[in-house]
Amino acid sequence: MEQSKYHLIVTIVGRGRGARVAEASHIAGTHEETIIYGNGAAVHLLLGINIEPEREIVLALAEEDKVEQVLSAIVYEADLDEPNKGVVFSLPLDKFAGVIRT
């Protein structure tokens, strides 16, 4: 594995809103967006964030120099500046292996 120049951007929004987030992310410069659907009756804990049923988790890879513009696009598209609409955060990836379509 080599040093990574990518960040993982994680967005958690209500059911039905993940596709819009993935599209906005892609337009802003991410690669390989993935939507994970939350299901079940229990509340789960991910990095200290409660994920209740009927949520969508959007995972996307962004190059370091595009992280800010991607985060801004997601906040705008998902109305994350409003209470209880969701959350977005990025994590730097120290190591990365695999193929990314550009």
N, CA, C and O atoms as CSV, one atom per row, in Angstrom:
chain,resi,resn,atom,element,x,y,z
A,1,MET,N,N,0.838,-1.185,0.000
A,1,MET,CA,C,0.000,0.000,0.000
A,1,MET,C,C,0.879,1.241,0.000
A,1,MET,O,O,2.000,1.244,0.508
A,2,GLU,N,N,0.335,2.279,-0.579
A,2,GLU,CA,C,1.054,3.549,-0.658
A,2,GLU,C,C,0.358,4.602,0.182
A,2,GLU,O,O,-0.804,4.457,0.563
A,3,GLN,N,N,1.102,5.674,0.461
A,3,GLN,CA,C,0.498,6.809,1.151
A,3,GLN,C,C,-0.673,7.306,0.319
A,3,GLN,O,O,-0.621,7.298,-0.911
A,4,SER,N,N,-1.712,7.732,0.986
A,4,SER,CA,C,-2.932,8.132,0.301
A,4,SER,C,C,-3.037,9.645,0.197
A,4,SER,O,O,-2.612,10.374,1.093
A,5,LYS,N,N,-3.597,10.096,-0.889
A,5,LYS,CA,C,-3.915,11.510,-1.054
A,5,LYS,C,C,-5.427,11.714,-1.007
A,5,LYS,O,O,-5.937,12.757,-1.416
A,6,TYR,N,N,-6.133,10.707,-0.504
A,6,TYR,CA,C,-7.592,10.731,-0.475
A,6,TYR,C,C,-8.148,10.907,0.929
A,6,TYR,O,O,-7.491,10.607,1.926
A,7,HIS,N,N,-9.382,11.403,0.976
A,7,HIS,CA,C,-10.162,11.483,2.203
A,7,HIS,C,C,-11.454,10.708,1.976
A,7,HIS,O,O,-11.987,10.681,0.866
A,8,LEU,N,N,-11.945,10.085,3.028
A,8,LEU,CA,C,-13.256,9.456,2.995
A,8,LEU,C,C,-14.250,10.481,3.515
A,8,LEU,O,O,-14.097,10.996,4.623
A,9,ILE,N,N,-15.257,10.774,2.722
A,9,ILE,CA,C,-16.302,11.706,3.148
A,9,ILE,C,C,-17.534,10.878,3.471
A,9,ILE,O,O,-18.024,10.119,2.635
A,10,VAL,N,N,-18.030,11.032,4.697
A,10,VAL,CA,C,-19.179,10.275,5.191
A,10,VAL,C,C,-20.319,11.252,5.432
A,10,VAL,O,O,-20.165,12.234,6.159
A,11,THR,N,N,-21.460,10.978,4.819
A,11,THR,CA,C,-22.645,11.804,5.011
A,11,THR,C,C,-23.779,10.914,5.485
A,11,THR,O,O,-24.019,9.855,4.904
A,12,ILE,N,N,-24.479,11.329,6.533
A,12,ILE,CA,C,-25.616,10.582,7.054
A,12,ILE,C,C,-26.848,11.475,6.935
A,12,ILE,O,O,-26.905,12.556,7.521
A,13,VAL,N,N,-27.830,11.008,6.168
A,13,VAL,CA,C,-29.051,11.786,5.926
A,13,VAL,C,C,-30.258,10.863,6.021
A,13,VAL,O,O,-30.115,9.644,6.108
A,14,GLY,N,N,-31.432,11.451,6.003
A,14,GLY,CA,C,-32.662,10.682,6.053
A,14,GLY,C,C,-32.865,9.843,4.801
A,14,GLY,O,O,-32.320,10.146,3.740
A,15,ARG,N,N,-33.653,8.791,4.937
A,15,ARG,CA,C,-33.946,7.875,3.833
A,15,ARG,C,C,-34.497,8.658,2.656
A,15,ARG,O,O,-35.361,9.519,2.822
A,16,GLY,N,N,-33.992,8.354,1.463
A,16,GLY,CA,C,-34.446,9.001,0.251
A,16,GLY,C,C,-33.622,10.205,-0.170
A,16,GLY,O,O,-33.852,10.767,-1.241
A,17,ARG,N,N,-32.665,10.608,0.659
A,17,ARG,CA,C,-31.867,11.790,0.346
A,17,ARG,C,C,-30.437,11.452,-0.072
A,17,ARG,O,O,-29.689,12.337,-0.488
A,18,GLY,N,N,-30.055,10.188,0.032
A,18,GLY,CA,C,-28.687,9.779,-0.258
A,18,GLY,C,C,-28.286,9.952,-1.711
A,18,GLY,O,O,-27.151,10.332,-1.995
A,19,ALA,N,N,-29.198,9.681,-2.636
A,19,ALA,CA,C,-28.872,9.802,-4.062
A,19,ALA,C,C,-28.542,11.241,-4.426
A,19,ALA,O,O,-27.626,11.484,-5.212
A,20,ARG,N,N,-29.267,12.191,-3.872
A,20,ARG,CA,C,-28.975,13.614,-4.126
A,20,ARG,C,C,-27.611,13.992,-3.581
A,20,ARG,O,O,-26.869,14.739,-4.219
A,21,VAL,N,N,-27.274,13.476,-2.398
A,21,VAL,CA,C,-25.964,13.742,-1.802
A,21,VAL,C,C,-24.865,13.125,-2.656
A,21,VAL,O,O,-23.845,13.766,-2.914
A,22,ALA,N,N,-25.065,11.886,-3.098
A,22,ALA,CA,C,-24.058,11.217,-3.930
A,22,ALA,C,C,-23.844,11.971,-5.239
A,22,ALA,O,O,-22.709,12.115,-5.692
A,23,GLU,N,N,-24.912,12.447,-5.841
A,23,GLU,CA,C,-24.799,13.196,-7.099
A,23,GLU,C,C,-24.070,14.524,-6.884
A,23,GLU,O,O,-23.200,14.893,-7.673
A,24,ALA,N,N,-24.426,15.237,-5.820
A,24,ALA,CA,C,-23.758,16.506,-5.522
A,24,ALA,C,C,-22.275,16.272,-5.229
A,24,ALA,O,O,-21.425,17.062,-5.638
A,25,SER,N,N,-21.974,15.192,-4.525
A,25,SER,CA,C,-20.584,14.846,-4.225
A,25,SER,C,C,-19.810,14.591,-5.506
A,25,SER,O,O,-18.696,15.083,-5.687
A,26,HIS,N,N,-20.413,13.818,-6.385
A,26,HIS,CA,C,-19.748,13.462,-7.639
A,26,HIS,C,C,-19.491,14.701,-8.501
A,26,HIS,O,O,-18.400,14.859,-9.049
A,27,ILE,N,N,-20.462,15.556,-8.618
A,27,ILE,CA,C,-20.301,16.788,-9.401
A,27,ILE,C,C,-19.189,17.650,-8.815
A,27,ILE,O,O,-18.446,18.301,-9.549
A,28,ALA,N,N,-19.078,17.651,-7.479
A,28,ALA,CA,C,-18.055,18.463,-6.810
A,28,ALA,C,C,-16.674,17.830,-6.844
A,28,ALA,O,O,-15.690,18.486,-6.503
A,29,GLY,N,N,-16.578,16.543,-7.257
A,29,GLY,CA,C,-15.260,15.970,-7.443
A,29,GLY,C,C,-14.926,14.679,-6.729
A,29,GLY,O,O,-13.752,14.314,-6.662
A,30,THR,N,N,-15.915,13.964,-6.188
A,30,THR,CA,C,-15.594,12.696,-5.521
A,30,THR,C,C,-15.542,11.549,-6.517
A,30,THR,O,O,-15.944,11.679,-7.673
A,31,HIS,N,N,-15.037,10.430,-6.035
A,31,HIS,CA,C,-14.960,9.203,-6.809
A,31,HIS,C,C,-15.645,8.091,-6.026
A,31,HIS,O,O,-15.594,8.067,-4.796
A,32,GLU,N,N,-16.277,7.185,-6.729
A,32,GLU,CA,C,-16.780,5.941,-6.124
A,32,GLU,C,C,-17.735,6.167,-4.952
A,32,GLU,O,O,-17.466,5.719,-3.838
A,33,GLU,N,N,-18.835,6.852,-5.195
A,33,GLU,CA,C,-19.829,7.068,-4.147
A,33,GLU,C,C,-20.597,5.769,-3.877
A,33,GLU,O,O,-20.925,5.024,-4.801
A,34,THR,N,N,-20.875,5.515,-2.601
A,34,THR,CA,C,-21.614,4.324,-2.195
A,34,THR,C,C,-22.668,4.734,-1.177
A,34,THR,O,O,-22.386,5.516,-0.269
A,35,ILE,N,N,-23.873,4.214,-1.324
A,35,ILE,CA,C,-24.948,4.498,-0.370
A,35,ILE,C,C,-25.236,3.216,0.412
A,35,ILE,O,O,-25.455,2.153,-0.169
A,36,ILE,N,N,-25.232,3.339,1.726
A,36,ILE,CA,C,-25.566,2.224,2.616
A,36,ILE,C,C,-26.896,2.573,3.282
A,36,ILE,O,O,-27.056,3.665,3.827
A,37,TYR,N,N,-27.832,1.655,3.235
A,37,TYR,CA,C,-29.156,1.901,3.805
A,37,TYR,C,C,-29.223,1.351,5.221
A,37,TYR,O,O,-28.847,0.207,5.475
A,38,GLY,N,N,-29.706,2.179,6.137
A,38,GLY,CA,C,-29.904,1.737,7.511
A,38,GLY,C,C,-31.232,1.000,7.626
A,38,GLY,O,O,-32.230,1.433,7.049
A,39,ASN,N,N,-31.257,-0.107,8.364
A,39,ASN,CA,C,-32.507,-0.813,8.605
A,39,ASN,C,C,-32.450,-1.472,9.965
A,39,ASN,O,O,-31.382,-1.575,10.569
A,40,GLY,N,N,-33.567,-1.908,10.435
A,40,GLY,CA,C,-33.656,-2.502,11.760
A,40,GLY,C,C,-34.315,-1.547,12.724
A,40,GLY,O,O,-34.553,-0.385,12.396
A,41,ALA,N,N,-34.610,-2.034,13.912
A,41,ALA,CA,C,-35.349,-1.229,14.881
A,41,ALA,C,C,-34.445,-0.553,15.899
A,41,ALA,O,O,-34.870,0.393,16.563
A,42,ALA,N,N,-33.215,-1.015,16.035
A,42,ALA,CA,C,-32.332,-0.491,17.075
A,42,ALA,C,C,-31.561,0.723,16.577
A,42,ALA,O,O,-31.336,0.889,15.378
A,43,VAL,N,N,-31.167,1.555,17.510
A,43,VAL,CA,C,-30.301,2.677,17.213
A,43,VAL,C,C,-28.868,2.171,17.265
A,43,VAL,O,O,-28.482,1.499,18.221
A,44,HIS,N,N,-28.080,2.486,16.250
A,44,HIS,CA,C,-26.690,2.053,16.169
A,44,HIS,C,C,-25.787,3.237,16.472
A,44,HIS,O,O,-26.206,4.389,16.362
A,45,LEU,N,N,-24.574,2.958,16.845
A,45,LEU,CA,C,-23.621,4.008,17.142
A,45,LEU,C,C,-22.432,3.885,16.206
A,45,LEU,O,O,-21.788,2.838,16.149
A,46,LEU,N,N,-22.136,4.962,15.463
A,46,LEU,CA,C,-21.000,4.984,14.548
A,46,LEU,C,C,-20.191,6.230,14.865
A,46,LEU,O,O,-20.659,7.347,14.641
A,47,LEU,N,N,-18.991,6.054,15.378
A,47,LEU,CA,C,-18.118,7.175,15.716
A,47,LEU,C,C,-18.816,8.201,16.598
A,47,LEU,O,O,-18.624,9.406,16.435
A,48,GLY,N,N,-19.621,7.720,17.527
A,48,GLY,CA,C,-20.300,8.610,18.461
A,48,GLY,C,C,-21.551,9.260,17.909
A,48,GLY,O,O,-22.131,10.125,18.564
A,49,ILE,N,N,-21.987,8.863,16.708
A,49,ILE,CA,C,-23.171,9.454,16.085
A,49,ILE,C,C,-24.260,8.401,16.048
A,49,ILE,O,O,-24.043,7.300,15.543
A,50,ASN,N,N,-25.422,8.724,16.575
A,50,ASN,CA,C,-26.539,7.788,16.511
A,50,ASN,C,C,-27.055,7.715,15.081
A,50,ASN,O,O,-27.309,8.740,14.447
A,51,ILE,N,N,-27.203,6.507,14.587
A,51,ILE,CA,C,-27.783,6.290,13.269
A,51,ILE,C,C,-29.087,5.550,13.492
A,51,ILE,O,O,-29.085,4.362,13.814
A,52,GLU,N,N,-30.184,6.239,13.323
A,52,GLU,CA,C,-31.481,5.642,13.540
A,52,GLU,C,C,-31.946,4.967,12.256
A,52,GLU,O,O,-31.440,5.275,11.177
A,53,PRO,N,N,-32.908,4.048,12.361
A,53,PRO,CA,C,-33.454,3.432,11.153
A,53,PRO,C,C,-33.948,4.502,10.192
A,53,PRO,O,O,-34.242,5.629,10.588
A,54,GLU,N,N,-34.034,4.125,8.914
A,54,GLU,CA,C,-34.478,5.041,7.875
A,54,GLU,C,C,-33.456,6.127,7.579
A,54,GLU,O,O,-33.815,7.264,7.274
A,55,ARG,N,N,-32.201,5.776,7.671
A,55,ARG,CA,C,-31.113,6.686,7.315
A,55,ARG,C,C,-30.335,6.120,6.147
A,55,ARG,O,O,-30.340,4.913,5.904
A,56,GLU,N,N,-29.670,7.004,5.429
A,56,GLU,CA,C,-28.764,6.587,4.377
A,56,GLU,C,C,-27.391,7.149,4.681
A,56,GLU,O,O,-27.253,8.309,5.069
A,57,ILE,N,N,-26.387,6.326,4.505
A,57,ILE,CA,C,-25.003,6.731,4.735
A,57,ILE,C,C,-24.324,6.741,3.377
A,57,ILE,O,O,-24.263,5.717,2.697
A,58,VAL,N,N,-23.814,7.901,2.985
A,58,VAL,CA,C,-23.146,8.037,1.695
A,58,VAL,C,C,-21.644,8.094,1.958
A,58,VAL,O,O,-21.167,8.947,2.707
A,59,LEU,N,N,-20.910,7.183,1.338
A,59,LEU,CA,C,-19.455,7.146,1.440
A,59,LEU,C,C,-18.881,7.568,0.095
A,59,LEU,O,O,-19.331,7.101,-0.951
A,60,ALA,N,N,-17.891,8.448,0.121
A,60,ALA,CA,C,-17.278,8.898,-1.128
A,60,ALA,C,C,-15.806,9.184,-0.891
A,60,ALA,O,O,-15.411,9.576,0.207
A,61,LEU,N,N,-14.997,8.987,-1.920
A,61,LEU,CA,C,-13.573,9.302,-1.864
A,61,LEU,C,C,-13.320,10.609,-2.588
A,61,LEU,O,O,-13.815,10.828,-3.694
A,62,ALA,N,N,-12.538,11.482,-1.949
A,62,ALA,CA,C,-12.185,12.758,-2.567
A,62,ALA,C,C,-10.694,12.995,-2.402
A,62,ALA,O,O,-10.111,12.664,-1.369
A,63,GLU,N,N,-10.087,13.567,-3.420
A,63,GLU,CA,C,-8.692,13.963,-3.300
A,63,GLU,C,C,-8.606,15.134,-2.329
A,63,GLU,O,O,-9.547,15.918,-2.198
A,64,GLU,N,N,-7.464,15.243,-1.649
A,64,GLU,CA,C,-7.289,16.263,-0.604
A,64,GLU,C,C,-7.679,17.660,-1.062
A,64,GLU,O,O,-8.313,18.405,-0.316
A,65,ASP,N,N,-7.306,18.014,-2.275
A,65,ASP,CA,C,-7.555,19.379,-2.735
A,65,ASP,C,C,-9.015,19.640,-3.098
A,65,ASP,O,O,-9.369,20.774,-3.420
A,66,LYS,N,N,-9.871,18.616,-3.053
A,66,LYS,CA,C,-11.284,18.791,-3.387
A,66,LYS,C,C,-12.217,18.641,-2.187
A,66,LYS,O,O,-13.430,18.810,-2.314
A,67,VAL,N,N,-11.655,18.326,-1.033
A,67,VAL,CA,C,-12.481,18.036,0.145
A,67,VAL,C,C,-13.373,19.214,0.515
A,67,VAL,O,O,-14.567,19.024,0.747
A,68,GLU,N,N,-12.831,20.411,0.575
A,68,GLU,CA,C,-13.631,21.579,0.989
A,68,GLU,C,C,-14.789,21.836,0.040
A,68,GLU,O,O,-15.906,22.094,0.489
A,69,GLN,N,N,-14.544,21.771,-1.266
A,69,GLN,CA,C,-15.629,22.033,-2.215
A,69,GLN,C,C,-16.679,20.922,-2.167
A,69,GLN,O,O,-17.865,21.190,-2.359
A,70,VAL,N,N,-16.263,19.690,-1.916
A,70,VAL,CA,C,-17.229,18.596,-1.800
A,70,VAL,C,C,-18.074,18.777,-0.541
A,70,VAL,O,O,-19.296,18.641,-0.591
A,71,LEU,N,N,-17.437,19.079,0.578
A,71,LEU,CA,C,-18.191,19.291,1.822
A,71,LEU,C,C,-19.194,20.424,1.657
A,71,LEU,O,O,-20.338,20.309,2.098
A,72,SER,N,N,-18.777,21.517,1.027
A,72,SER,CA,C,-19.683,22.650,0.802
A,72,SER,C,C,-20.872,22.245,-0.058
A,72,SER,O,O,-22.005,22.632,0.226
A,73,ALA,N,N,-20.616,21.462,-1.117
A,73,ALA,CA,C,-21.697,21.018,-1.997
A,73,ALA,C,C,-22.687,20.126,-1.251
A,73,ALA,O,O,-23.896,20.228,-1.455
A,74,ILE,N,N,-22.174,19.260,-0.394
A,74,ILE,CA,C,-23.046,18.369,0.373
A,74,ILE,C,C,-23.885,19.157,1.367
A,74,ILE,O,O,-25.091,18.938,1.476
A,75,VAL,N,N,-23.255,20.066,2.085
A,75,VAL,CA,C,-23.987,20.896,3.059
A,75,VAL,C,C,-25.111,21.652,2.363
A,75,VAL,O,O,-26.225,21.729,2.881
A,76,TYR,N,N,-24.823,22.207,1.201
A,76,TYR,CA,C,-25.835,22.953,0.451
A,76,TYR,C,C,-26.961,22.023,-0.024
A,76,TYR,O,O,-28.138,22.307,0.200
A,77,GLU,N,N,-26.599,20.924,-0.676
A,77,GLU,CA,C,-27.601,20.022,-1.267
A,77,GLU,C,C,-28.483,19.363,-0.215
A,77,GLU,O,O,-29.681,19.186,-0.436
A,78,ALA,N,N,-27.908,19.000,0.920
A,78,ALA,CA,C,-28.656,18.278,1.958
A,78,ALA,C,C,-29.182,19.184,3.058
A,78,ALA,O,O,-29.729,18.699,4.048
A,79,ASP,N,N,-29.026,20.498,2.900
A,79,ASP,CA,C,-29.493,21.469,3.919
A,79,ASP,C,C,-28.926,21.162,5.304
A,79,ASP,O,O,-29.636,21.257,6.305
A,80,LEU,N,N,-27.655,20.798,5.357
A,80,LEU,CA,C,-27.070,20.392,6.631
A,80,LEU,C,C,-26.801,21.555,7.573
A,80,LEU,O,O,-26.381,21.346,8.711
A,81,ASP,N,N,-27.039,22.775,7.114
A,81,ASP,CA,C,-26.942,23.901,8.028
A,81,ASP,C,C,-28.239,24.075,8.823
A,81,ASP,O,O,-28.328,24.949,9.685
A,82,GLU,N,N,-29.234,23.249,8.534
A,82,GLU,CA,C,-30.493,23.219,9.284
A,82,GLU,C,C,-30.444,22.096,10.322
A,82,GLU,O,O,-29.822,21.062,10.076
A,83,PRO,N,N,-31.089,22.280,11.476
A,83,PRO,CA,C,-31.072,21.245,12.508
A,83,PRO,C,C,-31.735,19.944,12.048
A,83,PRO,O,O,-32.713,19.965,11.299
A,84,ASN,N,N,-31.198,18.830,12.499
A,84,ASN,CA,C,-31.768,17.491,12.302
A,84,ASN,C,C,-31.880,17.054,10.841
A,84,ASN,O,O,-32.718,16.213,10.518
A,85,LYS,N,N,-31.064,17.600,9.967
A,85,LYS,CA,C,-31.085,17.193,8.553
A,85,LYS,C,C,-30.049,16.119,8.260
A,85,LYS,O,O,-30.189,15.378,7.287
A,86,GLY,N,N,-29.014,16.024,9.083
A,86,GLY,CA,C,-27.972,15.032,8.875
A,86,GLY,C,C,-26.626,15.566,9.309
A,86,GLY,O,O,-26.528,16.596,9.976
A,87,VAL,N,N,-25.580,14.836,8.914
A,87,VAL,CA,C,-24.224,15.208,9.300
A,87,VAL,C,C,-23.273,14.772,8.196
A,87,VAL,O,O,-23.527,13.789,7.499
A,88,VAL,N,N,-22.178,15.508,8.040
A,88,VAL,CA,C,-21.130,15.131,7.089
A,88,VAL,C,C,-19.785,15.362,7.757
A,88,VAL,O,O,-19.611,16.327,8.502
A,89,PHE,N,N,-18.830,14.469,7.489
A,89,PHE,CA,C,-17.474,14.650,7.994
A,89,PHE,C,C,-16.508,13.937,7.064
A,89,PHE,O,O,-16.900,13.069,6.285
A,90,SER,N,N,-15.244,14.313,7.157
A,90,SER,CA,C,-14.229,13.659,6.326
A,90,SER,C,C,-13.145,13.074,7.217
A,90,SER,O,O,-12.864,13.574,8.306
A,91,LEU,N,N,-12.551,12.008,6.722
A,91,LEU,CA,C,-11.461,11.334,7.420
A,91,LEU,C,C,-10.312,11.148,6.437
A,91,LEU,O,O,-10.520,10.611,5.349
A,92,PRO,N,N,-9.109,11.578,6.795
A,92,PRO,CA,C,-7.987,11.332,5.899
A,92,PRO,C,C,-7.656,9.843,5.871
A,92,PRO,O,O,-7.693,9.166,6.898
A,93,LEU,N,N,-7.338,9.355,4.701
A,93,LEU,CA,C,-6.952,7.954,4.553
A,93,LEU,C,C,-5.433,7.888,4.468
A,93,LEU,O,O,-4.839,8.350,3.494
A,94,ASP,N,N,-4.808,7.312,5.493
A,94,ASP,CA,C,-3.346,7.220,5.517
A,94,ASP,C,C,-2.823,6.264,4.459
A,94,ASP,O,O,-1.832,6.552,3.787
A,95,LYS,N,N,-3.476,5.151,4.315
A,95,LYS,CA,C,-3.079,4.138,3.349
A,95,LYS,C,C,-4.285,3.801,2.489
A,95,LYS,O,O,-5.427,3.836,2.947
A,96,PHE,N,N,-4.009,3.477,1.242
A,96,PHE,CA,C,-5.113,3.173,0.334
A,96,PHE,C,C,-4.612,2.228,-0.748
A,96,PHE,O,O,-3.508,2.403,-1.264
A,97,ALA,N,N,-5.411,1.236,-1.094
A,97,ALA,CA,C,-5.092,0.327,-2.190
A,97,ALA,C,C,-6.358,0.067,-2.968
A,97,ALA,O,O,-7.445,0.039,-2.390
A,98,GLY,N,N,-6.243,-0.121,-4.253
A,98,GLY,CA,C,-7.395,-0.392,-5.084
A,98,GLY,C,C,-7.406,0.508,-6.299
A,98,GLY,O,O,-6.544,1.370,-6.469
A,99,VAL,N,N,-8.394,0.292,-7.132
A,99,VAL,CA,C,-8.506,1.045,-8.375
A,99,VAL,C,C,-9.619,2.056,-8.243
A,99,VAL,O,O,-10.721,1.733,-7.801
A,100,ILE,N,N,-9.322,3.299,-8.635
A,100,ILE,CA,C,-10.333,4.356,-8.627
A,100,ILE,C,C,-10.538,4.795,-10.062
A,100,ILE,O,O,-9.586,5.163,-10.750
A,101,ARG,N,N,-11.785,4.756,-10.511
A,101,ARG,CA,C,-12.094,5.272,-11.842
A,101,ARG,C,C,-12.123,6.783,-11.789
A,101,ARG,O,O,-12.719,7.369,-10.886
A,102,THR,N,N,-11.484,7.410,-12.750
A,102,THR,CA,C,-11.470,8.878,-12.770
A,102,THR,C,C,-12.233,9.381,-13.954
A,102,THR,O,O,-12.339,10.592,-14.151
